[in-house]
């Protein structure tokens, strides 16, 4: 059964990032976008439910859009939103039975990601 999940870690505080809005959009062959879901991270920096799971999981090209600028501005972080505001991650999810975990590790000035487990 296919599954897509994520979490967000704030490396500037060394804690999970609570309250980050995440949009998941599917990109079609013509370049159009369809919003699959919009959610917010919980106190553990995770979403309460996977972004897609089971029959809702459809292989394709997606963007996870993380609204980190609003999160850092909410904390009153110096320079928050002046550099990173929205972080889009484009991924291809090819295996209909794959478990894809796409974490975002970020600060007000940098980010990285990887395919987790």
C-alpha positions in Angstrom: 0.0 0.0 0.0 1.5 3.3 -1.1 2.1 6.1 1.5 3.5 9.6 1.6 4.4 11.2 4.9 6.5 14.1 6.1 7.8 16.0 9.1 9.6 19.3 9.7 12.5 19.9 12.0 13.7 23.3 13.1 17.5 23.1 13.4 17.8 26.6 14.7 15.9 25.6 17.9 16.8 21.9 17.7 13.0 21.0 18.0 10.2 19.8 15.8 8.5 22.6 13.9 4.9 22.9 15.1 2.3 24.7 13.1 3.9 24.6 9.6 1.4 24.7 6.8 2.1 22.1 4.1 0.3 21.9 0.8 0.6 18.8 -1.4 0.0 19.4 -5.1 -0.1 16.9 -8.0 1.4 18.1 -11.3 -0.2 16.8 -14.5 1.5 16.3 -17.9 0.3 19.7 -19.1 1.9 21.5 -16.2 -1.4 22.0 -14.3 -1.6 21.6 -10.6 -4.3 20.0 -8.4 -4.1 20.5 -4.6 -4.4 17.1 -3.0 -4.3 18.2 0.6 -3.4 21.0 2.9 -2.4 20.3 6.5 -0.4 21.7 9.4 2.3 20.0 11.5 1.5 19.0 15.1 3.6 19.4 18.2 6.0 16.6 17.0 6.5 18.4 13.6 4.5 15.7 11.9 1.2 15.6 10.2 -1.6 13.8 12.1 -2.3 11.6 9.0 -0.2 10.7 6.0 -0.5 13.1 3.1 -1.6 10.2 0.9 -2.2 6.5 1.8 -3.9 3.5 0.3 -6.3 4.1 -2.5 -5.6 7.9 -2.3 -2.0 7.3 -3.2 -1.5 7.7 -6.9 2.0 7.6 -8.5 3.0 10.8 -10.2 4.9 14.1 -9.8 4.1 16.1 -6.7 5.2 19.2 -4.9 5.2 19.5 -1.1 5.0 23.2 -0.3 6.2 24.1 3.2 5.3 27.6 4.5 8.3 28.0 6.7 8.5 31.8 6.6 5.2 32.1 8.5 6.4 29.6 11.0 9.6 31.4 11.7 7.9 34.8 11.8 5.5 33.4 14.4 8.5 32.6 16.6 9.9 36.1 16.1 13.1 34.7 14.6 15.6 37.3 13.4 15.4 37.6 9.6 12.4 35.2 9.5 10.8 35.3 6.1 13.4 37.7 4.7 15.2 34.8 2.9 13.2 31.6 3.0 9.5 32.0 2.9 8.0 29.0 1.0 10.0 25.9 0.3 8.7 23.8 -2.6 10.0 20.2 -3.0 9.2 18.4 -6.2 9.3 14.7 -6.0 8.4 11.8 -8.3 6.5 9.0 -6.5 6.8 6.0 -8.9 6.1 2.9 -6.8 2.4 2.5 -6.1 3.3 0.4 -3.1 6.2 2.5 -1.9 6.5 4.2 1.4 7.8 7.7 0.8 8.8 9.9 3.7 10.0 13.4 2.8 11.3 15.3 5.8 12.2 19.0 5.8 15.1 20.1 8.0 15.2 23.9 8.1 16.2 27.2 9.6 15.3 30.8 8.6 18.2 30.7 6.1 18.6 27.1 4.9 16.9 23.8 4.4 17.6 20.2 3.3 15.6 17.1 2.7 16.1 13.4 2.1 14.0 10.3 1.5 13.4 8.9 4.9 11.9 5.7 6.0 
